């Protein structure tokens, strides 16, 4: 086993310390996971701090130790859901590093659609709280901004290696942000009503066309 190198070049023989997950971290995660599961079957207005605590197997006071109110718990659920989606986008872009972004937009839309199919209840609930709950709004602003930067950086890499991209370079992130919100709003309108799989696929196709053109690809 290789040890760590101490100052001066000596090898200590000790493994690097890893951050231990605290009991508090586990309880907070349990509360967020419980609230997410409750959202599968109940609208936000029927969820309370008491039902979240009971679903997590914790006391009511435990919830208030980690969260100020029910909506901050739900904001954490939304953060978890969007972060999960963003991780999928990052993985897809990393796996498709060579083709230009315009050629892999369908793959990115497939990741987004898969997440909506699995967690529509999280995204629909989050969108319903968006205009009236500052904590949820902050989550959307932060993570949609992160998604836009992710796209804009990928477009920038294409520009740097000579891929033809229309539009001003300094507007890449703004266009990516507009397209990110367009995608969120479009899927929300679809998944907040009864619809068919065919509608999901045709919506993804339409969005892929608009995103490709909006980012400046033919």
C-alpha positions as CSV (number, residue, x, y, z in Angstrom):
1,X,0.0,0.0,0.0
2,X,1.4,3.4,-0.9
3,X,1.4,6.0,1.9
4,X,1.0,9.8,1.8
5,X,4.0,11.9,1.2
6,X,4.6,14.2,4.1
7,X,6.4,17.6,3.9
8,X,10.1,17.0,3.1
9,X,9.4,13.8,1.0
10,X,8.8,11.3,3.8
11,X,6.1,8.8,3.3
12,X,3.7,8.6,6.2
13,X,2.0,5.2,5.4
14,X,-1.4,6.6,6.2
15,X,-4.4,6.6,3.9
16,X,-5.9,10.0,3.0
17,X,-8.7,10.8,5.3
18,X,-12.2,10.6,3.8
19,X,-15.0,12.8,4.9
20,X,-17.4,10.9,7.1
21,X,-21.1,11.2,6.6
22,X,-22.5,12.5,9.8
23,X,-25.7,11.4,11.4
24,X,-27.1,14.8,10.7
25,X,-26.4,14.5,6.9
26,X,-28.2,11.1,6.9
27,X,-31.2,12.6,8.7
28,X,-31.4,15.5,6.3
29,X,-31.2,13.2,3.3
30,X,-33.9,11.0,4.8
31,X,-36.2,13.9,5.2
32,X,-35.7,15.0,1.6
33,X,-36.1,11.4,0.3
34,X,-39.3,11.1,2.3
35,X,-40.7,14.4,1.0
36,X,-40.0,13.2,-2.5
37,X,-41.8,10.0,-2.0
38,X,-44.8,11.8,-0.6
39,X,-44.9,14.0,-3.7
40,X,-45.5,10.9,-5.8
41,X,-49.0,10.5,-4.4
42,X,-49.9,13.9,-2.8
43,X,-49.9,17.5,-4.0
44,X,-47.7,19.9,-2.0
45,X,-50.7,21.4,-0.1
46,X,-51.5,18.0,1.4
47,X,-47.9,17.5,2.7
48,X,-47.0,18.9,6.1
49,X,-43.9,18.9,8.3
50,X,-45.6,16.2,10.4
51,X,-46.2,13.9,7.4
52,X,-42.6,14.4,6.2
53,X,-41.3,13.5,9.7
54,X,-43.5,10.5,10.0
55,X,-42.5,9.2,6.5
56,X,-38.8,9.6,7.4
57,X,-39.3,7.9,10.8
58,X,-38.1,11.0,12.7
59,X,-39.7,13.4,15.1
60,X,-41.4,16.6,14.1
61,X,-38.8,18.6,15.8
62,X,-36.1,16.9,13.7
63,X,-37.6,18.5,10.6
64,X,-37.4,22.0,12.0
65,X,-33.8,21.4,13.0
66,X,-32.9,21.1,9.3
67,X,-35.6,23.1,7.5
68,X,-37.5,26.3,8.3
69,X,-40.8,25.1,6.8
70,X,-42.4,22.7,4.4
71,X,-41.5,24.7,1.3
72,X,-37.8,24.7,2.1
73,X,-38.0,20.9,2.3
74,X,-39.8,20.9,-1.1
75,X,-37.1,23.2,-2.4
76,X,-34.5,20.7,-1.4
77,X,-36.5,18.0,-3.2
78,X,-36.6,20.1,-6.4
79,X,-32.9,20.8,-6.0
80,X,-32.2,17.1,-5.8
81,X,-34.4,16.4,-8.9
82,X,-32.8,19.1,-11.1
83,X,-29.3,18.2,-10.0
84,X,-30.0,14.6,-11.0
85,X,-31.1,15.8,-14.4
86,X,-28.0,18.0,-14.8
87,X,-25.7,15.2,-13.8
88,X,-27.2,13.2,-16.7
89,X,-26.6,16.1,-19.1
90,X,-23.0,16.4,-18.0
91,X,-22.5,12.7,-18.5
92,X,-24.0,12.8,-21.9
93,X,-21.9,15.8,-23.0
94,X,-18.7,14.1,-21.6
95,X,-19.5,10.8,-23.5
96,X,-20.1,12.8,-26.7
97,X,-17.0,15.0,-26.5
98,X,-16.1,14.8,-30.2
99,X,-19.3,15.6,-32.2
100,X,-20.4,19.2,-32.0
101,X,-23.2,20.1,-29.6
102,X,-25.7,20.4,-32.5
103,X,-25.2,16.8,-33.3
104,X,-26.0,15.5,-29.9
105,X,-29.0,17.6,-28.9
106,X,-31.3,14.6,-29.4
107,X,-29.3,12.7,-26.8
108,X,-29.5,15.6,-24.4
109,X,-33.3,15.8,-24.9
110,X,-33.5,12.0,-24.3
111,X,-31.9,12.6,-20.9
112,X,-34.3,15.4,-20.0
113,X,-37.3,13.3,-21.2
114,X,-36.2,10.3,-19.2
115,X,-36.0,12.4,-16.0
116,X,-39.4,13.9,-16.6
117,X,-40.9,10.5,-17.1
118,X,-39.4,9.3,-13.8
119,X,-39.8,12.4,-11.7
120,X,-42.6,14.5,-13.3
121,X,-44.2,14.8,-9.9
122,X,-41.1,16.6,-8.6
123,X,-40.9,19.0,-11.5
124,X,-44.6,19.7,-11.7
125,X,-44.7,20.4,-7.9
126,X,-41.7,22.6,-8.2
127,X,-43.1,24.6,-11.1
128,X,-46.3,25.2,-9.0
129,X,-44.2,26.7,-6.2
130,X,-42.0,28.7,-8.5
131,X,-43.8,32.0,-8.4
132,X,-44.7,32.1,-4.7
133,X,-41.8,30.4,-2.9
134,X,-38.5,32.2,-2.9
135,X,-36.5,29.1,-1.9
136,X,-37.9,27.2,-4.9
137,X,-37.3,30.2,-7.2
138,X,-33.7,30.3,-6.0
139,X,-33.2,26.7,-6.9
140,X,-34.6,27.1,-10.4
141,X,-32.6,30.3,-11.1
142,X,-29.3,28.6,-9.8
143,X,-29.7,25.3,-11.6
144,X,-31.2,26.6,-14.8
145,X,-28.3,29.0,-14.9
146,X,-25.9,26.1,-14.4
147,X,-27.5,24.2,-17.3
148,X,-27.2,27.3,-19.5
149,X,-23.5,27.6,-18.7
150,X,-23.0,24.0,-19.4
151,X,-24.4,24.4,-22.9
152,X,-22.7,27.6,-23.6
153,X,-19.3,26.2,-22.6
154,X,-19.9,23.3,-24.9
155,X,-20.7,25.7,-27.7
156,X,-17.6,27.7,-26.9
157,X,-15.5,24.5,-27.3
158,X,-17.0,24.0,-30.7
159,X,-16.2,27.5,-31.7
160,X,-12.6,27.1,-30.5
161,X,-12.1,24.0,-32.8
162,X,-13.6,25.7,-35.8
163,X,-17.1,24.3,-35.8
164,X,-19.4,26.8,-37.6
165,X,-21.8,28.3,-35.1
166,X,-24.1,31.2,-36.0
167,X,-24.8,34.2,-33.7
168,X,-22.6,36.4,-31.5
169,X,-20.3,34.5,-29.2
170,X,-21.1,36.8,-26.3
171,X,-24.8,35.8,-26.5
172,X,-24.2,32.0,-26.3
173,X,-25.1,31.8,-22.6
174,X,-28.1,34.1,-22.8
175,X,-29.5,32.0,-25.7
176,X,-28.7,28.8,-23.8
177,X,-30.6,30.2,-20.8
178,X,-33.7,31.1,-22.9
179,X,-33.7,27.6,-24.4
180,X,-33.3,26.0,-21.0
181,X,-36.4,27.8,-19.7
182,X,-38.3,27.1,-22.9
183,X,-37.5,23.4,-22.5
184,X,-38.6,23.4,-18.8
185,X,-41.9,25.3,-19.6
186,X,-42.7,23.0,-22.5
187,X,-42.2,19.8,-20.6
188,X,-44.2,21.2,-17.7
189,X,-47.1,22.0,-19.9
190,X,-47.0,18.5,-21.3
191,X,-46.6,16.5,-18.1
192,X,-49.1,18.6,-16.1
193,X,-51.9,17.1,-18.2
194,X,-52.8,13.7,-19.6
195,X,-50.8,12.9,-22.7
196,X,-49.4,10.1,-24.8
197,X,-45.9,8.7,-25.3
198,X,-46.2,9.8,-28.9
199,X,-46.7,13.4,-27.7
200,X,-43.7,13.1,-25.5
201,X,-41.5,12.0,-28.4
202,X,-42.9,14.6,-30.8
203,X,-42.3,17.3,-28.2
204,X,-38.7,16.2,-27.7
205,X,-38.2,16.2,-31.5
206,X,-39.6,19.8,-31.8
207,X,-37.5,21.0,-28.9
208,X,-34.3,19.4,-30.4
209,X,-34.9,21.3,-33.6
210,X,-35.5,24.6,-31.8
211,X,-32.5,24.1,-29.4
212,X,-30.2,23.2,-32.3
213,X,-31.2,26.3,-34.3
214,X,-31.3,28.5,-31.2
215,X,-27.7,27.6,-30.3
216,X,-26.6,28.4,-33.9
217,X,-26.3,25.0,-35.5
218,X,-27.8,24.1,-38.9
